[in-house]
Structures are given as C-alpha cells and as structure tokens.
Amino acid sequence: MTATEQPTEQSGYGNRYLSGPYAPVTEEVTAFDLPVEGGLPEELAGRYLRNGPNPIDDVDPATHHWFLGDGMVHGVRLLDGRAEWYRNRYVGSQHVGEVRGTGDVPGPNWNDSPGGPNTNVGGFAGTTWATVEAGGTPVELTYELETVGRNDFSGTLPGAFTAHPKLDPDTGEMHAMVYAPANWMDHIQYVVVAPDGRVRKALDIPLGMTMLHDMSLTQRYAVIYDQPCTVDIELAMAGDRFPMRWNPDYGNRIGLLPREGAPEDIIWIDVPIGYVFHPMNAYDDADGKVVIDLCRYERMFDVDVLGPFGDDGQATLERWELDPVARTVSTTVVDERANEFPRHRGSRTAKPYRYGYCASPSLDDGAGWPTLKHDLQTGQRWEFDHGPGRAAGEPVFVARQGGTEEDEGWLLTFVHDLGSGDTDFVVMDAADLDRRGYVARVRLPQRVPLGFHGNWVSDRAVPPPM
C-alpha cells in the first residue's frame, strides 16, 4: 500500500459531491489475491476498470462541480477464477504533477489543459485509454494503470476527443462526437478512429456551445445531440467553475449525419425539451426510422450547478423513433423510474437489440441503487436488489463465450455500501437477474467513490505484460 502526497479526506460540507459516498479517497492502493465469495467465471481473464473524479488537493465546496475532479482509475484483474489484484491510480496531468512535485506527464496537450481524463477508461487498439469530454487529450495507461502519457492516437488526432465514443462491432472503428467549448466556440467534430488506433476522419460541424456529452451510432448515421445545456458566460468567466447551465430557450434537436456525409447532409429533427447524458443504443429499423433508447432528464444544471442530482428529478428510460423523411419524432416512456448508466451487449451496437441494463440511482444518499434489466421487445423488467443502502454502479455486460442468446453473459460493477463505506466488485448472471445472490463477490481493500464509467478489458484486447 502506497500513500499519495495528499491531504486527509475532505468533509465536503455543503457539497454532496465531496461527501459521503462521493468523497475522494486519499491513498493509491495495490492489493493481491482478494477474497472471493461464490465463484468467478474462469473465462473472465482481464480487467474491470472504472474512472471517476477524485480531487487530489483541497477544493472549494461552494463552487466545486462533480465533473471537475482529478481522474482516478480503479481496476480489478481476474484470472483463472481468482481476483488477482486491485489497484487505484491517479490519471496523470499537469495538475496532478504540480501537487506531487513530479512535473507534467509527457505527450501533446493541444489545448494546454491542466486536468486529466476523469470520465471513462477502456481498451482499444491494444492500449488502455483514460478519456474525458470537452477537449482533453486521451491518456495512455499501462496494464497496471500507471500513466504513460498523453496519446493523441499517435499524432493523428487534430484536437479534442470524448469520453463516450462508440465502437462499431463490424468494422472495429471507434466513432466520436467531440466538443471543446473553451476552444471551439462555433463547431464540433465527428472523429473516426481506425482499428489500428489512428484517426482516419475528422469532420468539422458548425454548432454552438452545447454540452455534447455523448452520441449514438446506427448503421447509417452518426447521431448528434444538440441540447439546452449551454455555456453560461458568467460561470465561464468565474475561473474554475463548470461552465454549463440549463438554457431551455436554446431548444432541443437531434442531428442525423450520414456516416460518410458532410455537414450539409445532416437531418435535424426537433425533439422534446430535456437533457440526455447517456443513450442506451440506437439502430435503423426496417421502415427507415431511427430508433434510440435513452435516459432523459426534464432539466439539467438549472438549480444545482454543482452536479446532476439536485434538480428534483431523475432520468426516465425512453424510446425515441425519428423519421428522417418527415423530420418528426415519437416518444414512448419505457420505464418511469430512475434509469441511468445504460449499457447493452457490445456486439449489438448500432443494430436492433432486445436487452438493456441500467443502474437505478436514488436522490436519497442512504437508499440502495438496484440494477435493472429491460426486455425492449416485451416490456418485461427485472430488478436485482443489492440490499438496503447498497448502491450499484454502471452494469457492464460481458458475453459468455459460445453463448447463443443475446443476454447470455455477466454484468460486472462496483457496489457501494452507503453505510459502512465498503465497496465490492460483483458479478451477476445477466440471463437470470431473478437469481438470489451474486455469481461472485469480491471484497475490495478500500472504499471506491461513486463515479462514472468503465469497461471490461479482456486480456485478448489488451494483453498483460510478459
């Protein structure tokens, strides 16, 4: 166990995103041969990784936004039915280097950003990448989660990237809608990265300073979310403030960009006012319509300008069917209860699919967050209750080798005990969410703060060091 040069945990007084289950941890830990309850599937050989904000030094609770903390990646390595190790490491950046006195990390920093990626982490082109939205350069990590340096896809990325690219399972390409409001005030970019980890396309698209958190992908279109969360000039001028604010007068629309099209080919369709952080999946149906399943909030960063949970509402799961010819949309509420961090089977990205999985957050910090499974054909819903005061994060689906059904596989996530502060890594049977108990439960050596996104990175995708 190696302590970082960091002060004790903050109380976060007056800021829910710095206290309780959100409070940063103060140590980087390495632990081996973790205790396992149940049986880890032996075919799971690789790492479950998750990124999230974890301020390395004191911040002002009155102004600190959850999305602005330094990045910290947590990982559990599985091999031969064992939980071989747990590690958590800061993602290197100018700021982390200044606090530690180690200097900046190597690699190009196109917009001189002091922060590092704090939003997502995964494997692509044989490399482990930490990523962030709104302009930051990806940071390459070793297998053991140490920072290598910034990596702009081997010099081929012209500027910004995103935390929410979409991987086409047929071509192996990674598609991204990218914004950088501090640098690009009048456009975004559609970036496509080839399977070899080099950018093959970067298309400028005229657009205002909207918060472009995510995108969707179908076989025909790259989908743009142009939503009413925009740059607030007063917040932007205030310095270290998150600059986005609810702006319903901006309107709300979806752009359907043909994958190999130009900006003038975009089909813009007005949609209901609200905000979407995360779509579940999208596809083209047999009638030529675009079907998108997504988690929609009524408003975002209106009253609460420090994080997403203070505007008296949670996201509902909805299905939007967009008609590119008539330029109309029809919407259906799939589930009125809280749904966030939606996932699906990766091989069904941009294709018709049946099953989706979500966490169900609660605005009560003492309540549990169950895991939900949706049958989008029949409307059936299953709930995995993790127990009183136990909050499950984003459910990552991993397919069972040789399985023939779409839901044959496992759901991996961290589960946070909001009372004790303990955190478990758990494996659920995705095909049997009615099952009592976990397939496996791994006790972690320290608390993992509630955070954002991650992925299962198999040893086939990113091999361990020899």
Secondary structure, DSSP 4 states (H G I P E B T S, - for coil): -EE-S-PPPP--TT-GGGSGGGSPP-EE-EEES--EEE---TT--EEEEEEEE--SS---TTT--GGGSPEEEEEEEEETTEEEEEEEEEPP-HHHHHHHTS-PPSS--TT--SS---SEEEEETTEEEEE-STTPPPEEE-TTS-EEEE-STTTT--S---S--EE-TTT--EEEEE--TTT-SSEEEEEEE-TTS-EEEEEEEE--SB-----EE-SSEEEEEE-SEEE-HHHHHTSSS--EEE-GGG--EEEEEETT--GGG-EEEE--S-EEEEEEEEEE-TTS-EEEEEEEES-SSSS-SS-TT-SS---EEEEEEEETTTTEEEEEEEE-S--EEEE--GGGTTS---EEEEE---SSTTS-B-EEEEETTT--EEEE---TTEEE---EEEEPTT--STT-EEEEEEEEETTT--EEEEEEETT-TTSSS-SEEEE-SS-------EEEEETTTSPPP-
